[in-house]
Amino acid sequence: MENTLANIVGYVAAMVGTSLMLPQVAKSWKTKSVEDLSFGMTILYFFNCLLWLSYGVLIAAAPVIVANSIALVISIAQVSLLLRYRRNP
């Protein structure tokens, strides 16, 4: 039972972490505005996903690889929207 609970918590955490930026991506896409979005936070999220994906590959952990591959795609989308819609100083 304890192992099952740990797996459930782990998978729920992976789903939440993976979808973390989806509301922001949707808002940026819909409004075509990224003025309220931190460039630094977006880049940190991208590198966080990249590092976790690398870690998952190194330890051959399929759930970590899958979750962070999806999260990396989401972060690339957000960085792309940020670069596309930000105002040039």
N, C-alpha and C positions, 0 to 999 in steps of 0.2 A: 504494500500500500504506500509506503514512504517513497519508494522509487517512482511509482506512478504519479504521485502528487508532485514530485520534483520535476518529472517530465512535463506534466501539464503546465506547471508554473514556467518552465523553460520555454515551451512552445508559445505560450501566451506572451511572455516577455519578448520573444523573437518577433512575433506578429506586431506588437505595439512598437517596438524599436524600428522595425522595417517600415512601418507606415507613418512614422513620426512626422515626416515632412510633407505628406500627401495633402493635408489641408492648405499648407502654404503654397505648394505647387498649383493647386486648383485655384486659389485666390489670385496668384500672380498671373496665371493663364487667363482667367476670366476678366480681371480688371486691367491687364496689361500695364500694371504698375508694381514697382518693386522699391519704391521710395522708403517704405517702412521696414525694409528687410536689411539686416546687417550683412554686409559683404563678408566680414570676418567669420561670422557664425556659419554662413553657408559654406565657405571654404573649409572650415574646421569639420563640419558635418561630412563633407566629401572625403577628406583625409581620414576621418574616423571610420567611414565605411570601407575605404580602401585598405586600411590597416587591419580591420577585423576580417575582411575577406582574405587578405594575405595570411593572417593567423589561421583561419579556418583551413586554407589550402595546406599550410605547413603541418597542421596536426590531423589532416584528413577527416575533418568533422563536417559531414554533409549538411546538418542543420545550420551551422554557422556559415558555410559557403552559400547555401541557397538564400538565407535571410539577407546576408550582406551583399550578394550579387543583385538582388532586387533593390535593396536600399541604395546601392551605388548607382543604379540606373535612375532612381528617383532623385538622388543628389545631383547627378549630371543634368537632369532636366531642370532642376532649380537653378543651378549655376548658369545654364544656357539662357533661361528666362531672365536671370539677373543681368547678364551681360547684354542681352538684347534690349531690355526695357529700361535700363538705368539711364539717367540723364547724365550727359557728359559735363564735367565741371567747366 
